[in-house]
Amino acid sequence: RSTFKTCEQATFCKRHRSLEPGESPFTVDAGSVVYNGTALEMVLKRAGSTKLFKVTLVGLGDGRLHLVVDELTPIRPRYQPLDALTGSPKEQKFKSHTPGAASSMLMTAEGNKVVVLYRPFRVDVYSGTQELVLSINSQGLLKYEEYRERKDLGPNQGGSEGGSSWLGAVTRPFRAIASAFRSALSADDESAAADDDFADDDLMHDSVVEQDKLQADSGATGDDDDLNPAPEEAKTADDAKGDDEKDANEEKEEEGMWEENFKSHRDSKPYGPSSVGVDISFIGFQHLYGLPEHADSFSLKSTTSTDPYRLYNLDVFEYELNNPMALYGSIPYVMAQSPTKAVGLLWLNAAETWVDVKSSTADKGMLRSLVDKFKSSNEVPQMETHWISESGLIDIYIMLGPSARDVFRQYTDLTGITPLPPMWSIAYHQCRWNYNDMEDVASVHASFDEHDIPMDVIWLDIEHTDGKRYFTWDPVKFSDPKAMIDGLAQKHRKMVTIIDPHLKKDDGYHVYKDAKDYGYFVKDRDGNDFEGHCWPGASSYLDFLNPVVRDYWAGKFSFDKYAGSTENLFTWNDMNEPSVFSGPEVTMHKDAKHFGGWEHRDVHNIYGFYHHSSTYKGQLARTDGRLRPFVLTRAFFVGSQRTTAVWTGDNTGEWSHLKASVPMLLSLSVAGIPFVGADVGGFFKNPDEELLVRWYQAAAFTPFFRAHAHIDTRRREPWLFSETALQNIRSAIRRRYALLPFWYTLFYEHTKTGLPVMRPLWLEFPQDENCYDEEREFLVGNALLVRPVMDAGATSASLYLPGKEVMWYEWDTNKARPGPGAVYVDTPGDKIPVFQRGGTIIPLRERVRRASALMANDPITLYIATNYHADHANGSLYLDDGATFAYTKGEYLYRAFDFKKESDVLYTVSSRNLDANGKLLTDVTIEKIVVRGARFYPRDVHLYLDDYNPEPLQFTHDRESMTLTIRKPDVRIGADFRIDIHV
């Protein structure tokens, strides 16, 4: 833990966190407000300063807003990680704008209200016209450390090209404009402002009154001079230089602003302080979720007595649990959920970021008068957050729902979805650091078949390379990689190899030599190729900020450049935080230099994003876009889901880490990354067989399913344990394969809705507040509830079944249990609690084979779970070839299945087409239908196809379990049909 900084040791975090809530020194100049239909722009002033800031509030449509705060005339640009988004969001006109002297009001096309208060600056966002859900700067913690010249250096020594050279020339005209604008600000703002048009609007009136009350409470008179003292005399353009010199001293110089040391490392900070921060309150909410990656609870905890949550991609060896410290990836996104509303917020910033969280009540805070007007309760819950980043902009995207499903759609439209993965990638993966050689791989491969355990992929870690040189093979241990991969492919299996972003410093290594000659490496503070230590020893790091370097990297995956590779070889990107063993906090120095003149501090959290995205691009190009890529990454950022799966890194083989995997995966899922998993069994240490079995049983219901282990651990292939353990592991893996049609359908539906595959209970049951802090169990889609066994020696488990008038069916017994309520379930070693939700239909393939591709033409079984009233259920199935992009040309089918009570004597099961664009023709049939909760006694069952001639079907009905089984309808999966059940 001591290897990594605390907030107290990160001086910018310390400065921001030392601020006390109160009245903000920032005010809007009313005369600067400009509205153009889609955006509201204004200039911010800071008390006691001549520095100016620009605020832009944009309507994006579909219940979304975009707020940006930047310096009006910066001496150096600030980095925006725009590649994290799917593109430039389409702006949408506001429905109306009501300007005034003290505030502005906007109405969105969806009917949401936004109020911008001027003195002090604050933004209040409403769901609809009356329900305040979000407030920015209500605590007055807005802080913006503008770039400035260092006083003890000459005018050209405060930084490189950013200060007084080309950028100074570019910004000089704007600085003159700003100086003239400062001169205008010396006049009375009120005399230049328009009359207040809000008199007839109760909400706007109350916003202004509430603001006045705050001023009165603090002793302010409300006059301009009290709120924001004007300069002693009007300045002219000739005084601009003097203003700039004054501004450099306006903010007290503090330790760490221009240079910072941590352990033996020095951060030169050539551009000085540049941090930004602001408070954001979520009103009416008791829970926040997101901010991955942390090994902590799913519902974010209060940080009043701990460090803030830190977002800074780091290689953390044997990470601690229940800790807000940074891990491998960073997504500065939170989602708030209440029984009536959901809100999402993205803080788009790639620099080191800290987020404080505090639970409070709005009626006791600075929003009390607004809350009092619209809330009858004496105490309105509120989640207060304080966002702090070392550099970059205040760049905020707001998703207003109003439902959680709406928020997922709004967010994934902005940041992207995970494209449909190949079928084999959602099956079972076998990995270890390291399988020793080709003979070892062949032995493991054969043993899976020998022990009748399905498996789709074998992975190779760093030892497969020639001396840790990526894109190479050990010439002795892996002398014929193509033959090895072809051996797997003959049984419809794949291989994945690890390829990290650091390159061994060796002129005899062609990848390093080319990159060095082309100038493709990150530079150190002195302009030389950055050098750090990682697995190969001395290494240099490709500068993926450079699009030319990204293309260069992608080209390395072509079959003629990656010797020994085939189209059945895929990629694992590790150590891409980036990990630098010799660097501060085991990563790259912040004053290293990237393409475009950016410091590493500006782009740190997006480095891994560019690495894995370039890998995806290379895999796509190597088959001319025919085959779907597969990439796994450890480091990630906003938008990573578009090109990669993610795993939770170097966990430990302990029960506590098994427990932690559920909230960690849920946090990732809520933050937009659905293809996620944790190493089965733990990366470190040697789990006993009970823990290993329970981990397999849990992981079989998570989106990415891979076993992995450290080189120093004992081998742990399933057949190396007792016969009982082997049987239980085999059963867990076989259950995963049986459910692959369901999993595949969920991944397809994610591409259409943005909904995660692994879901928190509250996503399906938002009105059940017992779900809000539940992290022992989760949902797979909307249909399966899973409660892993995560305690040693447990022979029973308690769990919560949510939903009013929702029936749940125990998967193994068909026993029905109504919700809501807690239940206890026996959990012998071969069982974990799995329940099917009433009202759903799940497709399975019960003929499990040794690899997923071998099941492609096998028949489907439908499991129908009737709803609480036993009169309805529905579900869906998506099929395509499972490997190529032919589905984008119509080679797929997407079907719906419905169970319905037609009358007291007739129930039906029917199929219909959900997408007429799907043209896939297949011989796959339905071989069995199981109806759970069949609270009726069937007399006969008939199948009707296009000719409407009834065909009698075989069936059995178990009265004790109320289960109907219809056998061998043998109808093609793509056909419209109806089955009549006469009772």
Secondary structure, 3 states (H helix, E strand, C coil): CCCCCCHHHCHHHHHHHCCCCCCCCEEECHHHCEECCCEEEEEEEECCCCCEEEEEEEECCCCEEEEEEEECCCCCCCCCCHHHCCCCCCCCCCCEEECCCCEEEEECCCCCEEEEECCCCEEEEEECCCEEEEEECCCCCCEECCCCCCCCCCCCCCCCCCCCCHHHHHHHHHHHHHHHHHHHHCCCHHHHCCCCCCCCCHHHHHHHHHHHHHHHHCCCCCCHHHHCCCCCCCCCHHHHHHHHHHHHHHCCCCCCCCCEEECCEEECCCCCCCCEEEEEEEECCCCEEECCCCCCCCECCCCCCCCCEEECCCCCCCCCCCCCCCCCCCCCEEEEECCCCEEEEEECCCCCEEEEEEEEEHHHCCCHHHHHHHCCCCCCEEEEEEEEECCCCEEEEEECCCCHHHHHHHHHHHHCCCCCCCHHHHCEEECCCCCCCHHHHHHHHHHHHHCCCCCCEEEECHHHCCCCCCCCCCCCCCCCHHHHHHHHHCCCCEEEEECCCEEECCCCCHHHHHHHHHCCECECCCCCECEEEECCEEEEEECCCCHHHHHHHHHCCCCCCCCCCCCCEEEEECCCCCCCCCCHHHCCCCCCECHHHCEHHHHHHHHHHHHHHHHHHHHHHHCCCCECCCEEECCCCCCHHHCCEEECCCCECCHHHHHHHHHHHHHHHHCCCCCEECCECCCECCCCHHHHHHHHHHHCCCCCEEECCCCCCCCCCHHHCCHHHHHHHHHHHHHHHHCHHHHHHHHHHHHHHCCCCEECHHHHCCCCHHHCCCCCCEEECCCEEECCCCCCCCCEEEEEEEEEEEEEEECCCCCEEEEEEEEEEECCCCCCCEEEECCEEEEECCCCCCCHHHHCCCCEEEEEECCCCCCEEEEEEEECCCCECHHHHCCCEEEEEEEEEEECCEEEEEEEECCCCCCCCCCCEEEEEEEECCCCCCCEEEEECCCCCCEECEEEEECCCCEEEEEEEEEECCCCEEEEEEC
